[in-house]
Amino acid sequence: MNKIERKTHHIDAAGKVSGRLATEIVCLLRGKNKADYQPHIDNGDFVEVTNCDKMKFTGKKMEQKEYHWHTQHPGGIKSKLMKDVFAKDPSEVLKKAVWGMMAKNKLRARMILRLIIK
């Protein structure tokens, strides 16, 4: 069996739109930029992102977009606005965008570990 060679890609997020940046990151994490891409094999690269606090957002996402989760208790649905999450930790917004764009399978948890946000 061939050993998978993983490169490290450095991306500067300053001035980039969050959604377009997330799709670029997902492509690198899944390995879709490689000639030997197969959807059932995890052969993606490492991605290191800097300047997450300088990302751009189009439209009114900061005021209108909400993140929802459930506490597993009756009536326990909670939500937070994107601007509150971004103010606390800008990297969390990008991580949630990348997580949501990845394929919903067993490889997703391993692939997200190769995303390094500084």
C-alpha positions in Angstrom: 0.0 0.0 0.0 1.3 3.5 -0.9 2.1 6.0 1.8 0.1 9.2 1.6 2.3 12.3 1.3 0.7 15.3 2.9 1.8 18.8 2.1 1.1 21.9 4.3 -0.8 24.7 2.6 -0.6 28.2 4.2 -3.6 30.5 3.5 -3.9 34.1 4.5 -7.6 34.8 5.3 -7.3 38.6 5.3 -9.8 40.2 2.9 -11.2 36.9 1.7 -14.9 36.0 1.8 -15.6 33.3 4.4 -17.6 30.9 2.2 -15.2 31.0 -0.7 -12.3 30.5 1.7 -14.1 27.5 3.3 -14.6 25.8 0.0 -11.0 26.2 -0.9 -10.0 24.7 2.4 -12.4 21.7 2.1 -10.9 21.0 -1.3 -7.4 20.8 0.1 -8.5 18.8 3.2 -10.3 16.2 1.1 -7.5 15.9 -1.4 -9.6 16.8 -4.4 -6.7 18.8 -5.9 -4.6 15.7 -6.3 -4.6 13.4 -9.4 -5.1 10.3 -7.4 -8.3 11.5 -5.6 -10.8 8.9 -4.5 -13.8 9.8 -2.3 -13.4 6.8 0.0 -9.7 7.5 0.8 -8.5 10.3 3.1 -5.5 11.6 1.2 -5.9 15.3 1.9 -3.2 17.8 3.0 -2.7 20.0 6.1 -4.1 23.5 5.9 -2.8 26.3 8.0 -4.9 29.5 8.1 -3.9 32.9 9.5 -5.6 36.3 10.0 -9.1 34.8 10.6 -10.1 38.0 12.3 -9.7 40.0 9.0 -12.2 37.8 7.0 -14.9 39.5 5.0 -18.6 38.6 5.2 -21.1 39.5 2.4 -24.6 40.6 3.0 -26.1 40.9 6.6 -24.6 37.6 7.8 -23.1 39.1 11.0 -26.5 40.3 12.2 -28.8 37.6 10.8 -27.0 34.3 10.7 -27.5 32.1 13.8 -25.8 28.9 15.0 -28.2 26.5 16.7 -27.5 23.5 19.0 -29.5 21.4 21.4 -28.6 20.6 25.0 -30.4 17.2 24.8 -32.8 18.3 27.5 -36.5 19.0 26.8 -36.9 22.5 25.3 -33.1 22.9 25.2 -32.6 24.4 21.8 -30.1 27.3 22.0 -28.8 29.7 19.4 -26.1 32.4 19.1 -25.7 35.1 16.5 -22.6 35.0 14.2 -21.4 38.4 15.4 -21.2 37.1 19.0 -19.3 33.9 18.0 -17.0 36.0 15.8 -16.3 38.5 18.6 -15.4 35.7 21.0 -13.3 33.5 18.6 -13.1 34.4 14.9 -11.6 31.0 14.0 -14.7 29.2 15.2 -16.8 30.8 12.4 -14.4 29.5 9.8 -14.2 26.1 11.4 -18.0 25.8 11.5 -18.2 26.8 7.8 -15.6 24.2 6.8 -17.3 21.5 9.0 -20.6 22.1 7.3 -19.2 21.9 3.8 -17.3 18.6 4.3 -18.8 15.3 3.3 -21.0 13.9 6.1 -19.2 10.6 6.6 -16.8 8.9 8.9 -13.8 10.6 7.3 -15.0 14.1 8.3 -13.8 14.0 11.9 -10.3 12.9 10.9 -10.0 15.5 8.1 -11.0 18.5 10.3 -8.0 17.6 12.6 -5.7 18.7 9.8 -7.1 22.2 9.8 -4.9 24.5 11.8 -6.2 28.0 12.5 -3.8 30.6 14.0 
